[in-house]
Amino acid sequence: MVSLLELTLQLSRASDMVSPELNHHQRLVAYIAFNLGEELCFDEKKLNEVSVAAILHDVGGLSMQERIKVLKFEAINPHQHARIGWLLLKDYREFAEIARIIKFHHVDWNRGGGLRFCGETVMPESHLIHLSDRIATLISRDDKIINQKDQIFKKIASASGRKFNPDYVKAFEKLKEKEFFWYDLESISNGRRYYKKINFKDQCLGIDELIGITKLYARVIDFRSNFTAVHSEGVSAVANRLAQHLSCDELTCKKIQAAGYIHDIGKLSVPTEILEKPSALTPEEFAVMKKHTYHTYVLLNQVQGLEEVNEYAAMHHERLDGSGYPFKLTGKELSLGARIMAVADIFTAVTENRPYRKGMQKDQVIMILKNMALDEKIDAGIVENLITNYLDINIVRINAQKKARTRYVDFAKLLV
């Protein structure tokens, strides 16, 4: 069983990796919102929902530029990324209420007029995150945070009634006098342990629920770019089908399927301009790209019960001869699942369209896979199995990626 809370925290961390300017931002907002909620005597359900929504409130900022521009106190047109977050999360039972909160987390109070926006009701939790988010954006890294408390409050108070619910501002006025609050914010922003923990209500995920959540994460990872919009879906489908053809048991097949969805979660650390570059990467750009597997491993390593899935996901660029990355593992150190994932990733990458080329035809694909197997880069037995079942596996990939492309196009239309 896997903790939904731990998975959610790692998705939050991953989406904060797009820039050092965003480091720990969502955690800071969640901590502020939780403490303000306590000051306002929110019940346990409200506290839990506002905390989880705050942890993911910027998940819709699919590009570095989108994320950074809303860090300004008076953000211009801040609602786009909030709407994207809502669209990404709304169809998943575990995040349906969270999505509603995120959708309107940049709506101003407007003397009470902010209780409605675009004909819809705005939840109180949305306004609390709005205040918490703006507090976090006012924190400067140039001085001790506690030394900034009066200046931050003055700025917030000046917008009371216009941007923020006055009752929430009064709660902040009380909270700002508690030194631990500012010390904790400093510890969080530096990635250290802190005094007061946020108490989330957690739930454990079975393997089928895990597949559903990792599929959501694949959308967050891939929808940053038109050229990556269907990649994880393809890898997951191919890896799962390969595992079936290799007679893996049902649970292993499902773990491999989940790993395929999140194998590129570390790519949230890669700038969009590198992901979408229409030509070969420079050595410097490739060095940035290579780090994504390391980030995938570190993020997923924090989640208890995800050990095998992490191994399959994070090792997809390792090679049998030890020439892969980031761990330089050799064949005897790589599990069957990791070997399957490596072949599935290569097969999907060469058969799908990329910014700099069209997807390759069958003869080219087979030649590449066979040559890599002969060079002891990838598992020859898995390659032979794929070639034997080429038509079936390729149809599975095409169908999975067609569905993913349709979702992406529909998603883009909704944004317009």
C-alpha positions as CSV (number, residue, x, y, z in Angstrom):
1,M,0.0,0.0,0.0
2,V,1.2,3.5,-0.8
3,S,0.4,6.8,0.9
4,L,-1.6,9.3,-1.2
5,L,-0.2,12.1,1.1
6,E,3.4,11.1,0.4
7,L,2.8,10.9,-3.3
8,T,1.1,14.3,-3.3
9,L,4.0,15.9,-1.4
10,Q,6.5,14.6,-4.0
11,L,4.4,15.9,-6.9
12,S,4.4,19.3,-5.1
13,R,8.2,19.1,-4.7
14,A,8.6,18.1,-8.4
15,S,6.5,21.0,-9.6
16,D,8.5,23.4,-7.4
17,M,11.8,22.3,-9.1
18,V,11.2,24.3,-12.3
19,S,13.2,27.2,-10.8
20,P,15.2,28.0,-7.7
21,E,12.9,31.0,-7.3
22,L,10.0,28.5,-6.6
23,N,11.9,26.4,-4.2
24,H,9.6,25.1,-1.4
25,H,6.9,27.8,-2.4
26,Q,3.9,25.5,-2.3
27,R,5.1,24.0,1.1
28,L,5.4,27.6,2.5
29,V,1.9,28.4,1.3
30,A,0.5,25.2,2.8
31,Y,2.2,25.9,6.1
32,I,0.8,29.5,6.2
33,A,-2.7,28.3,5.2
34,F,-2.7,25.6,7.9
35,N,-1.8,28.0,10.7
36,L,-4.2,30.6,9.5
37,G,-6.9,28.0,9.3
38,E,-6.2,27.0,13.0
39,E,-6.4,30.7,14.0
40,L,-9.8,30.8,12.3
41,C,-11.0,27.6,13.9
42,F,-11.4,25.7,10.7
43,D,-12.7,22.2,11.3
44,E,-10.5,19.1,10.5
45,K,-12.1,18.6,7.1
46,K,-11.5,22.2,6.1
47,L,-8.0,22.3,7.4
48,N,-7.2,19.1,5.5
49,E,-8.6,20.3,2.2
50,V,-7.0,23.8,2.4
51,S,-3.6,22.2,3.2
52,V,-3.7,19.7,0.4
53,A,-5.0,22.4,-2.0
54,A,-2.2,24.7,-0.9
55,I,0.4,22.0,-1.5
56,L,-0.7,21.7,-5.1
57,H,-2.1,25.2,-5.7
58,D,0.5,26.0,-8.5
59,V,0.5,22.6,-10.1
60,G,-1.1,24.2,-13.2
61,G,2.0,26.4,-13.7
62,L,3.2,24.2,-16.5
63,S,6.1,26.5,-17.5
64,M,8.7,28.3,-15.6
65,Q,7.6,31.7,-16.9
66,E,4.0,31.0,-15.9
67,R,5.0,30.1,-12.4
68,I,7.4,33.0,-11.8
69,K,5.1,35.7,-13.1
70,V,2.5,34.9,-10.4
71,L,5.1,35.3,-7.6
72,K,4.6,39.1,-7.9
73,F,2.2,40.5,-5.3
74,E,0.0,42.2,-7.9
75,A,0.1,39.4,-10.5
76,I,-1.3,40.2,-13.9
77,N,-3.9,37.7,-15.2
78,P,-3.1,35.1,-12.5
79,H,-6.2,32.9,-13.1
80,Q,-4.8,30.9,-16.1
81,H,-2.6,28.6,-14.1
82,A,-5.3,28.2,-11.4
83,R,-7.7,27.0,-14.1
84,I,-5.1,24.6,-15.5
85,G,-4.7,23.1,-12.0
86,W,-8.4,22.7,-11.8
87,L,-8.6,21.0,-15.2
88,L,-5.8,18.6,-14.3
89,L,-7.2,17.5,-11.0
90,K,-11.0,17.8,-11.3
91,D,-11.7,14.3,-12.8
92,Y,-10.0,12.4,-10.0
93,R,-12.1,11.4,-7.0
94,E,-9.3,12.0,-4.6
95,F,-8.8,15.6,-5.7
96,A,-12.2,16.8,-6.8
97,E,-12.8,19.1,-3.9
98,I,-9.1,20.2,-3.9
99,A,-9.5,21.2,-7.6
100,R,-12.5,23.5,-6.8
101,I,-10.4,25.3,-4.2
102,I,-7.4,25.7,-6.6
103,K,-9.6,27.0,-9.4
104,F,-10.2,30.3,-7.7
105,H,-7.2,30.7,-5.4
106,H,-6.3,34.1,-7.1
107,V,-9.8,35.7,-6.8
108,D,-9.7,39.0,-4.8
109,W,-12.1,39.5,-1.9
110,N,-13.5,42.7,-3.5
111,R,-15.5,43.8,-0.5
112,G,-17.2,40.4,-0.4
113,G,-17.9,40.3,-4.1
114,G,-15.2,37.7,-4.4
115,L,-17.6,35.1,-3.0
116,R,-18.7,34.7,-6.6
117,F,-16.5,34.6,-9.7
118,C,-17.5,34.0,-13.3
119,G,-20.9,32.9,-12.1
120,E,-19.5,30.3,-9.7
121,T,-19.3,30.1,-5.9
122,V,-15.8,30.7,-4.5
123,M,-15.0,28.5,-1.5
124,P,-13.6,30.2,1.7
125,E,-10.5,27.9,1.4
126,S,-9.7,29.6,-2.0
127,H,-9.5,33.0,-0.3
128,L,-7.3,31.6,2.5
129,I,-4.9,30.2,0.0
130,H,-4.9,33.5,-1.9
131,L,-3.9,35.3,1.3
132,S,-1.3,32.6,2.2
133,D,0.2,32.7,-1.3
134,R,0.6,36.5,-1.2
135,I,2.3,36.3,2.2
136,A,4.7,33.8,0.8
137,T,5.5,36.0,-2.3
138,L,6.4,38.9,0.0
139,I,9.2,36.9,1.8
140,S,12.6,38.0,0.7
141,R,15.6,35.8,0.8
142,D,17.9,38.7,1.5
143,D,17.1,39.0,5.3
144,K,16.0,36.8,8.2
145,I,12.3,36.1,7.7
146,I,11.3,37.2,11.2
147,N,12.8,40.6,10.6
148,Q,10.3,41.1,7.7
149,K,7.1,40.3,9.6
150,D,5.9,43.9,10.2
151,Q,6.7,44.9,6.7
152,I,4.8,41.9,5.3
153,F,1.8,42.5,7.5
154,K,1.7,46.2,6.6
155,K,1.6,45.3,2.9
156,I,-1.1,42.7,3.5
157,A,-3.2,45.0,5.7
158,S,-3.1,47.7,3.0
159,A,-5.0,45.3,0.7
160,S,-7.5,44.1,3.4
161,G,-11.0,44.2,2.0
162,R,-9.8,44.8,-1.6
163,K,-7.7,41.7,-2.1
164,F,-8.2,39.7,1.1
165,N,-11.0,38.8,3.5
166,P,-10.6,41.2,6.5
167,D,-11.3,38.4,9.0
168,Y,-8.4,36.4,7.5
169,V,-6.1,39.5,7.7
170,K,-7.0,39.8,11.4
171,A,-6.1,36.1,11.9
172,F,-2.7,36.9,10.3
173,E,-2.2,39.8,12.6
174,K,-2.5,37.5,15.6
175,L,-0.3,34.8,13.9
176,K,2.5,37.2,13.0
177,E,3.3,37.7,16.7
178,K,4.2,34.1,17.2
179,E,7.9,33.7,16.6
180,F,7.8,30.0,15.9
181,F,5.7,30.7,12.8
182,W,8.5,32.7,11.2
183,Y,11.2,30.4,12.4
184,D,9.3,27.5,10.8
185,L,8.9,29.4,7.5
186,E,12.7,30.0,7.4
187,S,13.3,26.3,8.1
188,I,10.9,25.2,5.3
189,S,12.4,27.7,2.8
190,N,15.9,26.2,3.6
191,G,14.7,22.6,3.4
192,R,15.2,21.9,7.1
193,R,13.0,20.3,9.7
194,Y,10.6,22.5,11.5
195,Y,8.6,22.7,14.7
196,K,4.9,22.4,13.8
197,K,3.8,19.8,11.3
198,I,0.8,20.0,9.0
199,N,-1.6,17.2,9.9
200,F,-3.0,15.9,6.7
201,K,-5.7,13.2,6.6
202,D,-4.1,10.4,4.6
203,Q,-5.3,7.4,2.7
204,C,-3.6,4.3,1.4
205,L,-3.7,3.4,-2.2
206,G,-4.0,-0.1,-3.6
207,I,-2.3,-0.9,-6.9
208,D,-5.3,0.1,-9.1
209,E,-5.8,3.4,-7.3
210,L,-2.0,3.9,-7.6
211,I,-2.3,3.5,-11.4
212,G,-5.0,6.1,-11.5
213,I,-3.0,8.6,-9.5
214,T,0.2,8.0,-11.5
215,K,-1.8,8.5,-14.6
216,L,-2.8,12.0,-13.3
217,Y,0.9,12.7,-12.6
218,A,1.7,11.7,-16.2
219,R,-0.7,14.4,-17.3
220,V,1.0,17.0,-15.1
221,I,4.5,15.9,-16.4
222,D,3.6,15.6,-20.1
223,F,1.1,18.5,-20.6
224,R,3.9,21.1,-20.2
225,S,4.7,20.7,-23.8
226,N,2.9,19.7,-27.0
227,F,5.8,17.4,-27.9
228,T,5.8,15.5,-24.6
229,A,2.0,15.4,-24.2
230,V,1.6,11.7,-24.9
231,H,5.0,10.2,-24.1
232,S,4.4,8.8,-20.6
233,E,1.1,7.3,-21.8
234,G,3.0,5.5,-24.5
235,V,5.8,4.2,-22.3
236,S,3.3,2.9,-19.7
237,A,1.2,1.0,-22.3
238,V,4.3,-0.5,-24.1
239,A,6.0,-1.5,-20.8
240,N,2.8,-3.1,-19.5
241,R,2.3,-5.0,-22.7
242,L,5.9,-6.2,-22.8
243,A,5.6,-7.4,-19.3
244,Q,2.5,-9.4,-20.2
245,H,4.3,-11.0,-23.2
246,L,7.2,-11.9,-20.9
247,S,4.8,-13.7,-18.5
248,C,5.2,-11.4,-15.6
249,D,2.5,-11.8,-12.9
250,E,-0.4,-9.4,-12.8
251,L,0.9,-7.3,-9.9
252,T,4.3,-6.8,-11.5
253,C,2.6,-5.8,-14.8
254,K,0.6,-3.2,-12.9
255,K,3.6,-1.9,-11.0
256,I,5.4,-1.5,-14.4
257,Q,2.4,0.3,-15.8
258,A,2.5,2.7,-12.9
259,A,6.2,3.2,-13.3
260,G,5.7,4.1,-17.0
261,Y,3.3,6.9,-16.0
262,I,5.8,8.5,-13.6
263,H,9.2,7.6,-15.1
264,D,9.7,11.2,-16.2
265,I,8.5,13.0,-13.2
266,G,12.0,14.4,-12.8
267,K,11.5,16.2,-16.1
268,L,9.6,18.9,-14.3
269,S,13.1,20.2,-13.5
270,V,13.9,20.6,-17.2
271,P,13.0,24.0,-18.8
272,T,10.3,23.8,-21.5
273,E,12.6,25.4,-24.1
274,I,14.8,22.3,-23.8
275,L,11.9,19.9,-24.0
276,E,10.6,21.7,-27.1
277,K,13.9,22.4,-28.8
278,P,13.5,21.5,-32.5
279,S,17.1,20.4,-32.9
280,A,19.7,18.3,-31.1
281,L,20.6,19.4,-27.6
282,T,23.9,21.0,-26.8
283,P,26.2,19.2,-24.3
284,E,25.1,21.7,-21.6
285,E,21.4,21.2,-22.4
286,F,21.9,17.4,-22.4
287,A,23.5,17.6,-19.0
288,V,20.3,19.3,-17.7
289,M,18.2,16.7,-19.4
290,K,20.2,13.8,-17.9
291,K,19.4,14.9,-14.4
292,H,15.7,14.1,-14.7
293,T,16.3,10.4,-13.9
294,Y,18.2,11.3,-10.7
295,H,15.3,13.6,-9.7
296,T,12.8,10.9,-10.4
297,Y,14.6,8.5,-8.1
298,V,15.1,11.0,-5.3
299,L,11.4,12.1,-5.4
300,L,9.9,8.6,-5.5
301,N,12.4,7.3,-2.9
302,Q,10.6,9.4,-0.3
303,V,7.4,7.3,-0.7
304,Q,7.2,4.1,1.3
305,G,5.8,1.1,-0.6
306,L,6.9,2.5,-4.0
307,E,10.4,0.9,-3.9
308,E,9.9,-1.4,-6.9
309,V,8.0,1.1,-8.9
310,N,10.8,3.7,-8.3
311,E,13.4,1.2,-9.4
312,Y,11.5,0.5,-12.7
313,A,10.9,4.2,-13.3
314,A,14.2,5.8,-12.4
315,M,16.5,3.2,-14.1
316,H,15.1,3.6,-17.6
317,H,18.3,5.2,-18.9
318,E,20.7,2.7,-17.3
319,R,22.4,0.3,-19.7
320,L,23.6,-3.3,-19.3
321,D,27.2,-2.4,-20.0
322,G,27.2,0.3,-17.3
323,S,27.3,3.2,-19.7
324,G,23.8,4.6,-18.8
325,Y,22.9,7.2,-16.2
326,P,22.6,8.4,-13.5
327,F,23.9,5.4,-11.4
328,K,26.1,3.6,-14.0
329,L,24.5,0.2,-13.0
330,T,25.3,-2.9,-15.0
331,G,23.1,-5.8,-16.2
332,K,23.4,-7.9,-13.1
333,E,22.2,-4.9,-11.0
334,L,19.1,-4.2,-13.1
335,S,15.8,-5.9,-12.4
336,L,13.6,-7.3,-15.2
337,G,11.2,-4.4,-14.6
338,A,14.0,-1.8,-15.1
339,R,15.2,-3.6,-18.3
340,I,11.6,-3.7,-19.7
341,M,11.2,0.1,-18.9
342,A,14.5,0.9,-20.8
343,V,13.3,-1.0,-23.9
344,A,9.8,0.5,-23.7
345,D,11.2,4.1,-23.3
346,I,13.5,3.7,-26.4
347,F,10.7,2.0,-28.5
348,T,8.2,4.8,-27.6
349,A,10.7,7.5,-28.2
350,V,11.8,6.4,-31.7
351,T,8.3,5.5,-32.9
352,E,6.5,8.8,-31.7
353,N,7.0,12.2,-33.4
354,R,9.5,14.5,-31.8
355,P,10.2,18.2,-32.2
356,Y,13.2,17.4,-34.5
357,R,11.9,14.4,-36.5
358,K,9.0,12.2,-37.4
359,G,8.4,8.8,-35.7
360,M,10.6,6.1,-37.3
361,Q,9.2,3.1,-39.3
362,K,9.4,-0.5,-38.3
363,D,12.7,-1.4,-40.1
364,Q,14.5,1.5,-38.6
365,V,13.1,0.8,-35.1
366,I,14.2,-2.9,-35.2
367,M,17.6,-2.0,-36.4
368,I,18.2,0.5,-33.6
369,L,16.9,-2.0,-30.9
370,K,18.9,-4.9,-32.3
371,N,22.1,-2.8,-32.5
372,M,21.7,-1.6,-28.9
373,A,21.1,-5.2,-27.8
374,L,24.3,-6.4,-29.7
375,D,26.2,-3.6,-28.0
376,E,24.9,-4.9,-24.6
377,K,23.1,-1.7,-23.9
378,I,19.6,-3.2,-23.5
379,D,18.3,-6.8,-22.9
380,A,18.4,-8.9,-26.1
381,G,15.7,-11.2,-24.9
382,I,13.2,-8.4,-24.3
383,V,14.1,-6.9,-27.7
384,E,13.4,-10.2,-29.4
385,N,10.1,-10.5,-27.6
386,L,9.2,-7.0,-28.7
387,I,10.1,-7.8,-32.3
388,T,8.1,-11.0,-32.2
389,N,5.0,-9.1,-30.9
390,Y,5.8,-5.9,-32.8
391,L,2.4,-5.3,-34.4
392,D,0.5,-6.0,-31.1
393,I,2.8,-3.7,-29.0
394,N,2.8,-0.9,-31.6
395,I,-1.0,-0.9,-31.8
396,V,-1.2,-0.7,-28.0
397,R,1.2,2.3,-28.1
398,I,-0.7,4.0,-31.0
399,N,-4.1,3.6,-29.3
400,A,-2.8,4.8,-25.9
401,Q,-1.1,7.8,-27.4
402,K,-4.2,8.6,-29.6
403,K,-6.3,8.8,-26.5
404,A,-3.7,10.9,-24.7
405,R,-3.5,13.2,-27.7
406,T,-7.3,13.6,-27.7
407,R,-7.2,14.5,-24.0
408,Y,-4.5,17.0,-24.6
409,V,-6.3,18.7,-27.5
410,D,-9.5,18.8,-25.5
411,F,-7.5,20.2,-22.5
412,A,-6.0,22.9,-24.7
413,K,-9.5,23.9,-26.1
414,L,-10.8,24.3,-22.5
415,L,-8.0,26.7,-21.7
416,V,-9.0,28.9,-24.7
